[in-house]
Amino acid sequence: MADALLEPLFTPLTLGALTLRNRFVMPAMQIGFTENCGPSERTIAYLRARAEGGAGLIFSESCAPDHPSGYWQAAFCVLNDETRGRWARLADAVKGAGAAFAIQLWHPGGQRRPIAGFPHADAPTLSPSGLIQKGREGGRAMTRAEMDDLAAAFIRAAEQARAIGADGVELHCAHGYLMDQFLWAETNVRADGYGGASVADRARYPLAVAAAIRQAIGPDALVSLRFSQFKEVDYGARVFETPEELAEFGVLARDAGLSMLNVSSRRFGKPEWPARDPALGIAGWTRRLAGLPVMTTGSIGLSRDMFADLFDGQDPALAIAADLTELVRRFAAGEFDMVGIGRMHIANPDFVTKLREGRFDALRLYNKAVDLRHLMEQIVPGAVEEGRKTAEV
Ligand SMILES: Cc1cc2nc3c(=O)[nH]c(=O)nc-3n(C[C@H](O)[C@H](O)[C@H](O)COP(=O)(O)O)c2cc1C
């Protein structure tokens, strides 16, 4: 019996051929159990526990397609012939416990810092325009042939994801990595129809890849696209300056055949364009303008956002914000269809079950030092860009 307040979030959701048992999603998050570029037995046990704990849909941690420029360091997965058997066992474990499962396809773009001795360390680092932020270099601008080559690698990865039993894939176009470097005007100054001032031009490559993935893996597969306004290198960044720009993107995203848009924000309840609507968050705007099913993420159940928490470490103590009234109110108002629970899923494998049973007192507080110990040991120091320490935005 669900806690009465939260009951609406325990209704099923149909996304094309896929039915989720509830609205709770575990978004993509590295945990530090990666071995030889793929999931390990620990990864499998870890995600199986989150599926047993009640999540409706689980996204794998970010995973690069098998392309030389996608290999970075030991913490990050790749979907290749060597790892696919382990991916198959992971899909089987998650789906066997009742959750849907999709692999998040990601590419570091100009954020990559090749690490000596790691596979393909000699391969060039590629980005849309050689930038990871205005005035900050990262990689070199891709040629059109390289874009085609990488698109083919994404498509192969999506086909492999389906072949190993995943329900689909998510194209990671958020947080300042390759696809987001295309979307963001600061990092995409290409003049070949794939960049510049127009949203349609900047979205052309990510959406062409998404559409090709849909074409390759068929109408029944889940194809999600994750985007964010903010970047790890700039919390105040915006891909879409106005609702009109977001609307333009929304139409193109629908045309690309996406099943859903996964809208990543630092705080799910923050109004996006307060002068236009005093309350509506970016997820709500997206659902209104794109007309696709939308997932929201960002500090649900927690007092402090993940990016301040992960990179800055300067905020007052993290606390559980057990009051989910605001979440339910926005859900009832039609701002989003699914809710992404990040760090609280790391800390509580059975987060969803605890909510369903109203056992808020049993929730364990996420603690970076404890929960991310393995990840921190795996990440090469200095090889991941720090968030820009701007004033809170
Ligand atoms: C350790 C860690 C790893 C993450 N890795 C990814 C990732 O691989 N891909 C991604 O899109 N987001 C990643 N994120 C962001 C989360 O998916 C999520 O958006 C973020 O934690 C905010 O949700 P929360 O406030 O509920 O934690 C990561 C977050 C954490 C804490």
The ligand as a MOL file (V3000), in Angstrom:
LIG
                    3D

  0  0  0     0  0            999 V3000
M  V30 BEGIN CTAB
M  V30 COUNTS 31 33 0 0 0
M  V30 BEGIN ATOM
M  V30 1 C 28.4740 9.7060 -8.5600 0
M  V30 2 C 27.6180 10.2810 -9.6430 0
M  V30 3 C 27.8260 9.8950 -10.9630 0
M  V30 4 C 27.0220 10.4250 -11.9770 0
M  V30 5 N 27.1970 9.9670 -13.2570 0
M  V30 6 C 26.3550 10.3840 -14.2240 0
M  V30 7 C 26.3980 9.7960 -15.5220 0
M  V30 8 O 27.1530 8.8600 -15.7920 0
M  V30 9 N 25.5480 10.2670 -16.4630 0
M  V30 10 C 24.6490 11.2580 -16.1900 0
M  V30 11 O 23.8840 11.6520 -17.0760 0
M  V30 12 N 24.5730 11.8160 -14.9590 0
M  V30 13 C 25.3760 11.3780 -13.9730 0
M  V30 14 N 25.2240 11.8730 -12.7020 0
M  V30 15 C 24.1230 12.8200 -12.4070 0
M  V30 16 C 22.9140 12.0510 -11.8840 0
M  V30 17 O 22.3500 11.2340 -12.8980 0
M  V30 18 C 21.8140 12.9880 -11.3440 0
M  V30 19 O 21.3540 13.8070 -12.3950 0
M  V30 20 C 22.3040 13.8570 -10.2180 0
M  V30 21 O 22.9030 13.0660 -9.2010 0
M  V30 22 C 21.1820 14.7030 -9.6180 0
M  V30 23 O 20.2220 13.8940 -9.0180 0
M  V30 24 P 20.1490 13.8120 -7.3870 0
M  V30 25 O 20.0700 15.2170 -6.9180 0
M  V30 26 O 18.9050 13.0010 -7.1320 0
M  V30 27 O 21.3940 13.1260 -6.9270 0
M  V30 28 C 26.0200 11.3630 -11.6730 0
M  V30 29 C 25.8090 11.7250 -10.3400 0
M  V30 30 C 26.5820 11.1870 -9.3200 0
M  V30 31 C 26.2970 11.5590 -7.8960 0
M  V30 END ATOM
M  V30 BEGIN BOND
M  V30 1 1 1 2
M  V30 2 1 2 3
M  V30 3 2 2 30
M  V30 4 2 3 4
M  V30 5 1 4 5
M  V30 6 1 4 28
M  V30 7 2 5 6
M  V30 8 1 6 7
M  V30 9 1 6 13
M  V30 10 2 7 8
M  V30 11 1 7 9
M  V30 12 1 9 10
M  V30 13 2 10 11
M  V30 14 1 10 12
M  V30 15 2 12 13
M  V30 16 1 13 14
M  V30 17 1 14 15
M  V30 18 1 14 28
M  V30 19 1 15 16
M  V30 20 1 16 17
M  V30 21 1 16 18
M  V30 22 1 18 19
M  V30 23 1 18 20
M  V30 24 1 20 21
M  V30 25 1 20 22
M  V30 26 1 22 23
M  V30 27 1 23 24
M  V30 28 2 24 25
M  V30 29 1 24 26
M  V30 30 1 24 27
M  V30 31 2 28 29
M  V30 32 1 29 30
M  V30 33 1 30 31
M  V30 END BOND
M  V30 END CTAB
M  END
